């Protein structure tokens, strides 16, 4: 009975919080407000910076990151959202990574920036991370995690018998299922962030084909150094075709000339 009550409460709490994302048009189950997302991102930012050696001390390079990021926000649908975007260059010159916190805190490491050759490529990386923010992936993921944790807790309570050690396997299996659900959800987020990145950078007059060249940079970097990017993002090979499809949808008559590469 306790397990059933936990499961029902978890499901009802999740599905009663439905909203339509104004940028993507998707219905989402989210339990926090944009202001709370912003607060969470600001609170977590110092710790994330510390993990990657703090902010880079080179004002020119940091300024380039901020300039490209701000230009995307100003000239795209991202600028219509309530999020307070800030772009950070991290000093870590060994770990290839970029990521975004809820609410608009966007980061790229020096190791990744050093491998990018054009402003268009930088726009591709930042556009992808901005896509995560405007799609509210972190907030949706937290709501989904609350649901899966509640259902997992219910399954553990219902299946675990302290007098029967083998029942632990059922509890462990429930935990594994919840992790797999979260992993699949995260990969779907990455695909959507790629699609949004193409649209956002195109709206800001960056050539979206630069995102394809970023995939080549990542593939070349895959055999060298620490590539944290691959631990949270699908492999470049799996992303390229979908990026091409999105570019075709944005520019069905072909990518026009004059875009920043």
N, C-alpha and C positions, 0 to 999 in steps of 0.2 A: 504493500500500500504506500509506503514512504517513497519507494522507487517510482511508482506510478505518478505520485504527486509531483515529484521533482521533474519528471519528464514532461508532464502537462504544463507546469509553470514555465519551464524553459521554452517550450514550443510556442505557447501563447505570447510570452514576452518578446520573442523574436519576430513573430509574424504580425503583431499589432503595430510595430514601428516601421511603417512603409512610407517611403517618400520617393519622388521622382527627381533624378539628378538633372538639373537644368542644362548641363553641358552634353551629357551622353544620352539623355532621354530614357535611361534605364530606371526601372523600379528597384529600390534598394531597401534593405532592412538595416537601419542605422539607429543607434540608441543615444548618440551624442550630437551636440550642435556644432556648427562650424567654429564658433568661438571656443568651444572646448577642445576642438582639434588643434586650433592655433595655440592654445595654452599648453597642450600636451607636447606639441612640437618644440615650443620655446623651452619647456622644462627639460626635454631630453637632449636638446642640441649641444649643451656644454659637454655632456658625457660622451656623446658621439665624436665631438671634435677631439677630446682627449685620447680616445682610442686610436685616432689616426694622426697623432702628433701635433694637434692644434691647428690653427689656421696658418696658411702659408704667409710668410713675411714679405713676399714680393708684391708690392702694390700694383705693379703693372699687370702681372698675370692674374692676380685676384680681381683687378678691375675689369679685365677682359671677360672673365666668367660672369661677373655681375652685369656687364654691359649686354652680353648676348642673352643672358637669362631675362633681364628686365625688358629687353626689346621684344622677346617672345610674349611675355605677359602683357605688355602694353598694346601689342598689335594683334592679339588673338583673343579667343573666347575666354582664356584664362583670366584676362583682365576684368571680366564681368563677374567673377566670383568674389566672395568675401575674404578670400585667403590673403595673408600678408606674406608675399614671397620674399625670401632672402636667399642669396646664392653665396656659397662658401667654397673656397679652394682650401683643401686640407694639405698639410705639409708632407704627408706620407708619400715618399717617392719610390716605394717598393710595392705597395699594394694597389692593384688596379681595381678601382671600384667607383661607383656613383650610386647615390641613394637619396630618397626623400623621406622626410618625417611628415606626419599629418599637419595640415595647416599651412604648409608652404616653405619649410626649411629644406633647401636642396643643397647637396654636397657632391663634390667631385674631388678625387685625390690628384695630387701632382703627378703620380705615376701614370694615371690615365690621361690627364691633360697633356703630358709631355709626348704622348704617342699620337695625339690628334694634330693634323696638319692644317686644317682650315677652320674658319668660324662656322661654316656649315656643319662640319662634323661635331663641333662643340654644341651647336644648336640641336643636332640630332640627339645627343646624350641628354642635354638639359630638357629638351622637349619631351622625351620619354619620361623623365622624372616628374616634370610638371604634370604630365598625363596622370600619373599615380595620384597626385594631390587633387586635381579637379574631379577625378573619378571617385574620390573618397575611398580609395581602396583600403587604407589603414582602418578607417572607421567601420567599413563593412566587414573587414576581417575580424575586428574585435567583437562585433556583434555575432558573427558566425562562430567565433571561438567560445563565446559565452554559451551559445546554443549547444555546440558539440561537447563542451565540458559538462553542461547540465545533463545531456543525454548519456554521456559516458559515466557520469556519477551514478545515474539511475541504473545503468546496465551493471555497473560494478556491485552496487547494493543488491540488485536482484539476483545476480549470478554467483556472488562470492559466498562460499560457506567455509568458515574458519575450521570446521571439522572435516572438511574435504579439500585437501591441498590441491587436487587437480582442478578445482573450480577457479583457481588463480589464473589458469590459462585462458579461461573465458574473459576474465577481467582484463588481462593483458591484451587479448585480441581486440576488445572494445577500444582500448587506448590506441592500438595500432590503426584501427579503422579511422578514428578521429584525426590522427596525424596524416593519413593518406588523403582524407577529405580536404584538410587544410592545404596540403601540398598541391593538389589539383586546382584548388581555388586560386592559389598564388600564381600558378602558371597561367591560368586564364587572365588574371590581372596583368601579367606581363605582356600578353598578346594585345590586350586592350590598350595598355600604355604605349605600345609601339604604334598602334593605329592612331591614337590620340596625338602622339608625338609627331607623326607625319602631318596631321591636319594643323596642329598648332604652329609648327615651324613653317608650314606653307602659308598660313595666314600672316605670318610675320615676314614673308618674302625671303625665306631661306629655301634652298633647293632640297626637297625631301630625299633626293637620291643620295645626299650626303650621309643619310642614316645607313644606307647600304654599305658605304665605304667604312663606316664605323664598325660594321660587322666584320669586315676584312681585317681591320686593326685588331679587333678582339680575337679573331682566329689566329692571327700571327703572334699575339701576346700569350696565347693559351699555353705554349710550351715553355714560357719564361716567367720566372718570378711568381709572386703570389697574386692570383686572380680571384679575388673574392666575388667579383661580378658574376662568375659562373655558378657560385653557390646559391644565388638568389634569382638568376635569370636563366631562361632556356638557352640552349646553345645557339650560336649565330646561324648555323646551318638550318635550324628549325625555324628561324625568325625571318630569314631573307625572303622567302616566297610570300609570306603574308604581308611583309612590308611592300613588296612589289605590287601586290593586289590592292593595297590601300592607296598607293600612289596612283594606280590606274583609276581608282574610284574618284580621287580628288581631281586628277587631270586626265579625263577620258580622251582628250584630243592631244595628249602629250604634254610634258612639262615645258612651260614657256621659258624663253630665254630671259636673262637679266636677273634671275634670282641669285642670292648670295650663296656661293658654294663653300 
